[in-house]
Amino acid sequence: GESVGLHLPTLSVQEGDNSIINCAYSNSASDYFIWYKQESGKGPQFIIDIRSNMDKRQGQRVTVLLNKTVKHLSLQIAATQPGDSAVYFCAEGDSGGSNYKLTFGKGTLLTVNP
Amino acid sequence: GAVVSQHPSWVICKSGTSVKIECRSLDFQATTMFWYRQFPKQSLMLMATSNEGSKATYEQGVEKDKFLINHASLTLSTLTVTSAHPEDSSFYICSANTDTGMRYEQYFGPGTRLTVT
C-alpha cells in the first residue's frame, strides 16, 4: 500500500528555463537506460534512451547524460514549456538478464510555471 | 505505431469480487508483456512478466494466486485480481516489447485505475 509521508522529489522551473532532472541507479550491470514522462492518470511515455557505451545522447530539446562511474543519469530539458509538467522516471535494465525487464527510479515531479 | 491499449480505463468493484484487466498491443506483436502497479505519488513496481503461451514470472512478494496473468496471444494479456480488497486499489499499467528494433524499449498502456470498496 501507499507509504505514509512518501513524497516525490519536485522541481519547479519558469517557462523557458532549462530543467535538469537527476537519477541515481543501482545496478552496475545495467547497460540500458530510459527516461519516461508520465502525466497524471496516464501511462509512461518514452522520452529518450541511452546505452552504457555512450555518455551523452541528444534528442529534440532533451539530452541524457550517463556517468557510469557514479551510477548517475540526468535528463536535461531545454526551454521548458508548461506542457513538460509531469513526473519523470528513469528506468534501468540489464540486457544480460531475462526478458529485458526495467527497474524504475522514484520519479521527479516537474512543475513549469508560466 | 507501437500502441498499447488497456480495458477498462477505470473500474470500481466490491471487496471479495474479482476484476479482469485486458492489455492489447494494437499494431504489433508483443514478445513479452509486463504488468506494473503504481500507488499514488510512487514509482512503477513490476508485478510480473509474461510471454505468450508460457506461465508468467512473478516478482518477489507478488502473490501469483491473487494476480492471475493469462497471455493468450501475441497481442493480448489479461490480469485478474482475485478476491480484491481495498488495499489492492491502485493504478495498474501494462507494457509490451517486441523482438524488432530496440528489444528493451517497452510501450506502455494508459493504465487502469482500480478502486475496491
Chai-1 contact restraints between the chains, C-beta under 6 A:
chainA,res_idxA,chainB,res_idxB,connection_type,confidence,min_distance_angstrom,max_distance_angstrom,comment,restraint_id
A,G1,B,E87,contact,1.0,0.0,6.0,A-B,restraint_1
A,E2,B,F39,contact,1.0,0.0,6.0,A-B,restraint_2
A,E2,B,P40,contact,1.0,0.0,6.0,A-B,restraint_3
A,L8,B,K41,contact,1.0,0.0,6.0,A-B,restraint_4
A,Y32,B,Y104,contact,1.0,0.0,6.0,A-B,restraint_5
A,K42,B,P110,contact,1.0,0.0,6.0,A-B,restraint_6
A,G43,B,I93,contact,1.0,0.0,6.0,A-B,restraint_7
A,G43,B,F108,contact,1.0,0.0,6.0,A-B,restraint_8
A,G43,B,G109,contact,1.0,0.0,6.0,A-B,restraint_9
A,G43,B,P110,contact,1.0,0.0,6.0,A-B,restraint_10
A,G43,B,G111,contact,1.0,0.0,6.0,A-B,restraint_11
A,P44,B,F108,contact,1.0,0.0,6.0,A-B,restraint_12
A,G93,B,Y104,contact,1.0,0.0,6.0,A-B,restraint_13
A,N99,B,T32,contact,1.0,0.0,6.0,A-B,restraint_14
A,N99,B,T49,contact,1.0,0.0,6.0,A-B,restraint_15
A,Y100,B,N97,contact,1.0,0.0,6.0,A-B,restraint_16
A,Y100,B,R103,contact,1.0,0.0,6.0,A-B,restraint_17
A,Y100,B,Y104,contact,1.0,0.0,6.0,A-B,restraint_18
A,F104,B,S43,contact,1.0,0.0,6.0,A-B,restraint_19
A,F104,B,L44,contact,1.0,0.0,6.0,A-B,restraint_20
A,K106,B,S43,contact,1.0,0.0,6.0,A-B,restraint_21
A,G107,B,S43,contact,1.0,0.0,6.0,A-B,restraint_22
